[in-house]
């Protein structure tokens, strides 16, 4: 634990606590009006809504306001402040201990824990979005890819770059592919909650910054919500999405204009520093972080449209943009001599349906395959693979609990084995003979 982390925790917890006690004790003698406590309580969140100018997250400032006001109320109205504070502190510690024990015993697989691990506590934003846009740059308002282009330099091992969303991110898939495809290193631009527009933009950046291009790019498009995640308005392109579409194809936004949005600031704010600090050892803290992410998430900016949801008015326009994005990606990679393979991933509820062909997920799946093949992109359809597996073994073997759409370790292994078999004609002719022998050995594992 660094001294900076301890100092930040003291700043956010101890300082407002002591300040509230001192203010409460002083104003109690002056018979201050009763509305002062609520005013102090609301001050933190109100400041948080100005977070475009104050680089503290909304939740940090709201947390400070609540601690400050709680201390104020206790000190201002308690007849015996010292003993009351001691009793209050003891009760809070006992309650938190009981809740932590209950969370570990009975909530270890709670949906709010999915995707929430130990968080790096964050006190300050690196730079407010407003300032980035004013400088003429596109702000990165989505998670950074796990891989970095600077790690793949000329002279290093050939590598496979996979592009997609949360369906194909993580060490499990990377490890499985490394075992089965030993001739290639693995890199990923797999961004949770992203659509093909963000994925194309990040691929452009990768190709510009990498000193060694990938041997093959696999773009995993997801029938569940990739079309629904397209063209999200991130409040920096004058009401439009990340890309602008013209006769020459999509380009990054050229008309940057920041727009204030309270819901956006809440959605992008890091969890309170105290929760991030405790997340390394507390299940309860991780559940609280998951709850805050649910309360303020990307859907507060633009709602994700899943495959079975009602179609929005711009549905056909989104499909036109999807086709334009994939055509641009195809042309970009062709110019650099990089092989592109698109894989269409199925949506779990459609796989589980007794009549899957009537579901929205299957309709999108088949339409994606049709669009990609019409663009002369080598396209793999993962529907038959998972449909047969789910029909034989049930979905619980291949998908996570609580109706999660993401794969278990067995689902990841099933997909990795199938993908390597499908990629063999794309990889083997492009690598030396010895590497081809290694590829065949990897498939036999």
N, C-alpha and C positions, 0 to 999 in steps of 0.2 A: 504494500500500500504506500503510495508516494505521499510526500508532504503536501503537494498541491491538492490531492484528493481530500486529505484530512482538512486542509484549510478551507476548501470549498464547502465541505459538509458543515463545518463550524459556522461559516458565513451564512448558510441557508437555514440552519437549525437553531444554533445557540444564540446568534445575534438577534433575530426577531423575538425569540423567547424572552431573553433578558430585556430587550427594548419594550416588549409588551408589558412585562411585569413592572418596570420602572414607570412607564406611562400610566398604567392602571393605578399604581399606588399613588402617584402624584395627583391624577385627576380625581381620585376618590376623595381626596381631601378638599378639592375645589368644587365637589358636587357637579361634575361635568355632565352634560346631557346624555341620555341613554342611547341616542343614535350614533354616538362617536364610535362605539364598538363595531356595529355593522359597517360604518364608513371605513374603518380600518380594514375590516375583513374584505371589503370589495375593492380596496385600493390595489391589492396585488393583481387580481384578474384584469382590472381595467388597465393597469400598466402593461399587462401581458398582451393586450390587444394592440398596443403600440409597439409590439416587438419588431416591427420593420425598422424602427429607429433605435430601439434598445435591444442589443443582441443577447438578451436572456430569453430562454424559452417561456412560453405561456405557462406551462405547468410549474416551472420553477417559481415564477412570480406569484402564481395562485397559491402555491404551497407556503411561501413566505407570508402572504396575507393571512392565510388561515392560522398559521402558528402565532403570528403577532396578535391577531384578534382574540384567539383562545386565551393567550396569556393575559391580555387586557381584561377580558371579562372575568377571569378568575380573580385577578388582583383587585379589580375595581369593586366587585360586589361580594367577595367572600369576607366574612367577619374575622376569620383567622387565616390570613393568606398563607402563612408558612405551612401550617398543618394541612390546609386544604390542597395546596400545591403538592405536598408530599403524598397525600392520599390519592390525588389525581394521577400523579406520576406512577405510583405503585399499581393502581388499577389499570392504567394504560399498558404498562409492561406485562402484567398478568394476562390481560386480554389478548395482546399481541402474541404472547407465548402460546396461549391456548389456540388461537387461530392458526398459528404456524404449525402446531402439532396436527391440528385437524386437516390442514392443507396437505401435509406430507402423507398422512394416513389415508385420506379419502378423496383427494383431488389431484393425485399424481398424473392422471391422464386428462385433466380438465381441458376443454377446448381453448381456453384463454392462454394455456401454456404452449400451445402449438406455435413453433417458430420463435419462442421467446427463451433465450438462454441468458447467461450472465451478460449484462449490458455494461459497456464502458460508460461510466457516469459523465454527463456532459453539462457544463455550466453555461458556456457561451457558444453562440453560433460563430463559425469562422468569419462569416461576412453576411450581412443582411441581403436578402434577395434584391431589394430595391437598389442597393449599391452595385451589385453585379450587373443588373440590367442597365443602370446608368452608365456603366463603363463600356457597354456595347457587347457584353458576353451573355451567352445562354447559361442560366444557372442550372446546376445539377440537382434537381428536386426529386431524385429517385435514388435508390441505393447504388453505390458504386459496384461495378463487377468485381468478383472475387479475384480474377486474374488481372495482371497488369501487362500492357504491351512491352514495357521496358525489360521485362523478365525473359523475353524471347528475342534474342539477338542473333545476328548472322553468325553462322558457324556452330550454333547450338543444335540440339536435336530437332528434327522435323516435328511438327505438331498439328493436331486437329483442334479447330476452334468450333465450339458449339454455342449457338445463339438461341435465346428463348426467354422464358419467364421462370417462375418458381418451380415448374414441373421438372426442369432439368438442371437445377442448381444444387450444389452441395458436394461434400466429399464422397458420399456413397457412390454416386454415379461416376465421379472422376476415378475413384479407386477401381471400380469394376471395369471401366474402359481401359485403364492402364494395364490391368491384368490380362485382358483379352486382346488388347491391341498394343503389344509391347514395342512395336516399331515407331510409335508416335507418342510424343508428350501430349498432355491435355491442357487446354485453356478454355475458359468459359466467359461469355457475356450473357449471363442468365439472370435477369433482373425481376424480382418478384413484383407483381402488380403492373407490369409493363405491357404495352402493346407493340405491334410490329413497327410503329413509327419510332418509338424510343430505341428499339433494338437495332433498326437500320442506322439511326444517328450514332449510336455507340459503336456499331461496326465501322462506320466511316471514320470515326475518331481512332479506332484501333488500327485500321489500315494506314492511316496517316502517321501514327506515332510509332508503330512497330518497325524495327529495323529488319525483321525477317517475317515475311508473310506466311500465313498458314498453308499447309499442303491442301487441306480440304476444310470447308465450312459446312457444318450441318445446322440448318435453321429449323428449329422445332416450333411449329405453329400449333396452337392449342385450340381445339374446337370449342372448349368450354367458355372462354371469354376473350380471346384475342381480338375479335371484331368489336366486342363490347368495350374493350380498353383503348380502342383507337381514338385519336383526335381529342384527347383530354385537354381542357383549357387550364394551363398551369398559371394563369394570371400574369404572364409576362409577354404575350404575343398579341396584345390588342384584341383579346376575345377569341383568338384562334388557337389551334394546337401547336405542337412543336414544329411540325413541317408545314410548308406552303406548297400547294400543288399547282403546277402549270403545264403547258404543252410539252415542256422538256423534262417533265418528271418532278418528283419532290425535291425540295431544298430546305435546309434549316431556316427557321423564321428570320426574315430580313426586316421586319417591322417591330422591333422590340419595344414594348411599352408596358411598364409595370403597373399593376392595378391592385389597390388595397383590397384584401379579403380577410375578414376575421376568421371565417371557418378554415381558410387555407393556413393561416398562421397557427391555429390550434392543431390542425392535422399534422403539420410539419414540425411542431415543437418536440424536443426530446422529453422523455419522462422526467419527473422530478429527480434532482440529483440524489436525494436520499434513497429513492427506490433503486436507481442504478447502482448506488454504492452497496445496497443490501442484496442485490440480485445474485451475487456470487455465492451466497450462502442461504438465502431465504426463498423458499417456494412461494410464500405469501407475497413477497415483493415482486416476483416474476408474474404471478397472477394479476397483481395490481397494474403492472406495466402492460400486460395483455388487455386488461379492461380499458386503460387509457387509449391504447391503440384502436380499440373498437369504438370508443366514444369519439375520438378525433382521428379518422383515418382518411384514406384517399377518396372514399365514397362521399366524404364531406365536400370534396372539391368537384369531382364528377363521378357519378354512381357507376359502378361496374355493372354491365349488362351481361348476365349469364345466358347460356344457350337456350334455356327454357323460359326466359323472361319475355314479356311482350316486346315486340320490335319497336325501336324509336323511329321518329319520322325520317331521320337521315340514314336509315339502315342501308339503302342502296348506295348512297354516297360513300359510306364507310367501306363497302365492298369495292367500289371503284378505287378508293384510296389504297386498300389492301393490294389490289392488283398493280397499281402504280408503284407501290413500295417494293413489291417482289420483283417487278420488272427492272427497277433501278438497281436493286441488289444483284440481280443476275448480270446486268451489263457491267456493273462495277467490278465484279469478280472475274468476269470473262476477260476484261481488259488487262487484268493482272495475272491471268493464267491460273486462277485459283478455282478448284472444283467446288461447285455448290450442290448440295443435296438437301432437299426440303423433306421434313417428316411431319405428318399430320397426326397429332396425339388426340386420342378420344376422351370424351367427357364421361366421368364415372356414372352419373345417373342414367345416361343413355345406355351404357353397357349393362346396367342392372335391370333395365326395363323389360317386361315380358314381350313388348312389341317395340323394339329399339328403332326400327325403321320409321316409326311415326313420331319420334322425338326431335326436338330442336337440335340437340347435339349431333344426331346422325345427319340431319339435313345440312348443318354447317360443315360437318366432316366431309361429306361427299362434294359439297360445293367448293371447299378449299382444294381438295384433290383435283377437281375439274379445272379450277382457275390456274393452279400451278402447272398442270400438264399442258394446258393451252399455251402457257408462256414458255414451253419447252424447257422447263426446269425438271431435273431428275427428282421424282417425288416418290416417297415411301409412305404407305398408308398403314398405320399401326392398329387400325380398327380390328382386322381379322385376328391379329395376335392376341389382343386383350379380350376380345369377345369370346374366343374359344377358351381362354384361360379362366375367365369368370364363369362361363357356362359349366366348366368342368369342376372347378374347385371353390367357387364362390368368390365374392369380391373382397371379403375380409382378409384373405391371404395376400392380396396384392395392393390393397389400399389401406390407409391409416384409419384408426377408429373415428367415431363421431362423424361419419359421413364425409370425412376429409377426401378431397379429390386427389391428393398426392400419394405417391407410391410408398409402400413398405420396402424393407430391404429385399424381400422376395420379388416384389414388383420391379424394383430397380434391376435386380439380377436378370429377370426375364427379359426386360427391355434391352439391357446392355448386350446380352448374348445375341439377341435378334439383330440389333443394330450393327454389331461387328460383322455378322454374317452378310448383312445387306451391303455393307461398305467395302467388302473385299474387292470387288471389281473397280471401285473408285480409288483404292489405296494401293493395291499390290502393283499395278503397272507403273506407279509413280515413284516407287522406292527400289533400292538395289535388291538383287536376288536374295542376299542373306536376310534382308529385312522381310522379304516375302515368306521365307521359311519361318521366321519368327512369328509372323502374322498367323500362319497356319497352325503353329504350335499353340498360340494364344486361343484360337477358336476351339481347340481340342480340350481345353480345360473344363 
